[in-house]
Amino acid sequence: MHFILMVLFFSPLVIAPLALVAVLVTAIFGVVPWGNQTAAAWWQAIGSILAVLGAATFPYWHSRKNEDNKKQALLEVLSELSDEASEELWLLTNLFFSPDTEVLHMKEYLGYGRAHNWPGLVAAIEQVPIMDLPPDRASDLGKIRNAVSFGAFVVSELPNWIKESCSHPEVVSTLRNKRALLDIARIKLPKSKRKPDVSSAREIGRRVEEKRGFPEPLNVEGVKVYRRFVWSSDEDRVPVAAYVQLVFQYGDQFPLLEEVPNSSAWTDFDEVDEAAREHARKVIDAFK
């Protein structure tokens, strides 16, 4: 109802006829006597004008209504697609929780045929017409497309990473960032009709990442050093093993994954972190 009133009072198709009707009504009440047959003719003329006014306004209102319904339906479709994309991205990033098991998880991912989910997902999101979305949602579609496209790229790299016996930490870090941007974009979309699932990859991944997180890489003599840890349980305060992964600035050397020696049982996390730093320096020196 509010929309109809807005159209009636602000549409340029209506303002001019309303002004004409106002003039005619003024003329009737100011000039034409009550009960005069001429007055009845005037009222009939006003009725005809209002009928024309309604006929001119209804298509405009109907068109606007259809356009709004189309945009809402499109946003709901995008919400469902982005929800599926988020789950697939979380499932992918969850492969790289632990450096000692990620190769096994990558093999299982490919063996279970999960890679075949990506071409259809990419195609479906690419078919969403960006010009039919509200302007403030166009950038959200761009973030979703970008994250899904990058996810498909990472899946294509899994066979190479399996051969190298480790993932590429820079690429995995970028994947997590793009996944986060997609999840932010999802917040602005209509709520998905899917029921929350505590066993979903998204919920499992969030619990792990909130508990452990991923430390920022160190810069040791111009080499990026990623520290990666292995935990035996969620309650452990000290990891049972640690690895460093070195990303060299120059050359085509794939990032080296090196386990940090543990000659004596670590008693706190600071000891583990310092051992990781020291081992990284030794590996870098060996490459000089």
Secondary structure, 3 states (H helix, E strand, C coil): CHHHHHHHHHCHHHHHHHHHHHHHHHHHHHCCCCCCHHHHHHHHHHHHHHHHHHHHHHHHHHHHHHHHHHHHHHHHHHHHHHHHHHHHHHHHHHHHCCCCCHHHHHHHHHHCCHHHHHHHHHHHHHCCCHHHCCHHHHHHHHHHHHHHHHHHHHHHHHHHHHHHCCCCHHHHHHHHHHHHHHHHHHHCCCCCCCCCCCCCHHHHHHHHHHHCCCCCCEEECCEEEEEEEECCCCCCCCCCEEEEEEECCCCCCCCEEEECCCCCCCCCHHHHHHHHHHHHHHHHHHCC
